[in-house]
């Protein structure tokens, strides 16, 4: 199985103990998904651009 992920980011909330992590993966068509490792790598947000996931988590 191959993937088409163009880039990934790890988001960390260091104020919690242990720190809370989220993984953002975006493909070459700018489709982005946020995965939550604490929820069994469940997709917690999907979007067709990079800006929406960031705004969705802030709000």
Backbone as CSV, one residue per row, in Angstrom:
resi,resn,N_x,N_y,N_z,CA_x,CA_y,CA_z,C_x,C_y,C_z
1,UNK,0.840,-1.178,0.000,0.000,0.000,0.000,0.890,1.248,0.000
2,UNK,0.611,2.179,-0.885,1.364,3.420,-0.936,0.483,4.556,-0.441
3,UNK,1.125,5.617,-0.021,0.361,6.794,0.368,0.800,7.970,-0.489
4,UNK,0.014,9.015,-0.459,0.338,10.204,-1.233,0.492,11.424,-0.319
5,UNK,0.922,11.183,0.915,1.112,12.290,1.845,2.264,13.143,1.391
6,UNK,2.009,14.437,1.309,3.042,15.385,0.907,3.804,15.902,2.120
7,UNK,3.084,16.150,3.221,3.771,16.585,4.434,2.953,16.237,5.666
8,UNK,3.628,16.225,6.788,2.986,15.939,8.068,3.435,16.976,9.094
9,UNK,2.586,17.167,10.095,2.934,18.010,11.234,2.504,17.287,12.497
10,UNK,3.237,17.491,13.545,2.849,16.987,14.860,2.524,18.203,15.706
11,UNK,1.301,18.247,16.228,0.883,19.337,17.094,0.918,18.837,18.526
12,UNK,1.542,19.591,19.404,1.743,19.177,20.792,1.208,20.248,21.732
13,UNK,0.404,19.819,22.712,-0.020,20.710,23.794,0.830,20.361,25.006
14,UNK,1.900,21.114,25.244,2.836,20.777,26.315,2.321,21.118,27.712
15,UNK,1.163,21.781,27.794,0.628,22.169,29.096,0.023,20.971,29.838
16,UNK,-0.248,19.899,29.113,-0.816,18.698,29.729,0.301,17.726,30.074
17,UNK,0.018,16.835,31.009,1.004,15.835,31.387,0.345,14.461,31.365
18,UNK,0.722,13.585,30.447,1.712,13.778,29.392,1.172,14.731,28.325
19,UNK,2.071,15.310,27.510,1.625,16.228,26.465,0.639,15.563,25.517
20,UNK,-0.314,16.345,25.022,-1.321,15.845,24.087,-0.812,16.049,22.666
21,UNK,-0.915,15.017,21.832,-0.420,15.061,20.460,-1.553,14.906,19.466
22,UNK,-1.468,15.610,18.361,-2.321,15.402,17.201,-1.414,15.358,15.985
23,UNK,-1.799,14.569,14.988,-1.016,14.438,13.763,-1.809,14.990,12.588
24,UNK,-1.210,15.907,11.843,-1.817,16.466,10.641,-1.085,15.897,9.442
25,UNK,-1.836,15.322,8.504,-1.255,14.810,7.272,-2.007,15.431,6.103
26,UNK,-1.261,15.944,5.111,-1.853,16.536,3.919,-1.259,15.871,2.686
27,UNK,-2.108,15.616,1.706,-1.632,14.966,0.490,-1.278,15.993,-0.574
28,UNK,-0.869,15.491,-1.736,-0.423,16.372,-2.803,-1.559,17.167,-3.443
29,UNK,-2.812,16.856,-3.092,-3.969,17.624,-3.566,-4.497,18.554,-2.477
30,UNK,-3.717,18.710,-1.409,-4.032,19.590,-0.267,-5.204,19.107,0.579
31,UNK,-5.560,17.827,0.466,-6.537,17.227,1.375,-5.817,16.927,2.681
32,UNK,-6.375,17.412,3.787,-5.713,17.267,5.082,-6.603,16.531,6.070
33,UNK,-5.979,15.743,6.923,-6.682,15.026,7.981,-5.893,15.146,9.272
34,UNK,-6.625,15.280,10.369,-6.007,15.303,11.687,-6.349,13.992,12.373
35,UNK,-5.315,13.311,12.851,-5.454,12.033,13.552,-5.162,12.243,15.028
36,UNK,-5.929,11.564,15.866,-5.726,11.634,17.315,-5.223,10.286,17.813
37,UNK,-3.938,10.185,18.170,-3.390,8.915,18.658,-4.091,8.399,19.914
38,UNK,-4.588,9.289,20.763,-5.281,8.850,21.975,-6.623,8.192,21.670
39,UNK,-7.142,8.428,20.469,-8.407,7.825,20.064,-8.181,6.728,19.019
40,UNK,-7.055,6.049,19.130,-6.755,4.958,18.203,-6.488,5.432,16.784
41,UNK,-5.853,6.584,16.653,-5.542,7.185,15.350,-6.798,7.517,14.547
42,UNK,-7.870,7.819,15.247,-9.132,8.222,14.618,-8.950,9.568,13.923
43,UNK,-9.562,9.715,12.744,-9.570,10.998,12.050,-10.574,11.892,12.766
44,UNK,-10.088,12.993,13.334,-10.961,13.895,14.091,-11.339,15.131,13.284
45,UNK,-10.684,15.346,12.136,-11.023,16.479,11.284,-10.469,16.227,9.896
46,UNK,-11.255,16.550,8.865,-10.816,16.443,7.473,-11.163,17.735,6.748
47,UNK,-10.341,18.089,5.772,-10.585,19.303,5.006,-9.871,19.199,3.667
48,UNK,-10.300,20.038,2.722,-9.637,20.044,1.418,-8.651,21.201,1.287
49,UNK,-8.219,21.754,2.434,-7.157,22.750,2.418,-6.444,22.744,3.759
50,UNK,-5.286,23.394,3.793,-4.446,23.372,4.992,-4.972,24.274,6.100
51,UNK,-5.584,25.382,5.760,-6.014,26.356,6.765,-7.179,25.907,7.619
52,UNK,-8.112,25.175,7.062,-9.309,24.776,7.813,-9.038,23.917,9.043
53,UNK,-8.159,22.919,8.983,-7.906,22.129,10.185,-7.373,22.975,11.330
54,UNK,-6.513,23.902,11.031,-5.939,24.756,12.062,-7.040,25.611,12.704
55,UNK,-7.903,26.196,11.891,-8.984,27.025,12.404,-10.003,26.190,13.179
56,UNK,-10.246,24.983,12.708,-11.207,24.105,13.384,-10.782,23.743,14.788
57,UNK,-9.504,23.606,15.009,-9.003,23.254,16.338,-8.927,24.465,17.263
58,UNK,-8.702,25.625,16.683,-8.602,26.834,17.501,-9.966,27.238,18.024
59,UNK,-10.997,27.101,17.215,-12.342,27.543,17.593,-12.997,26.613,18.540
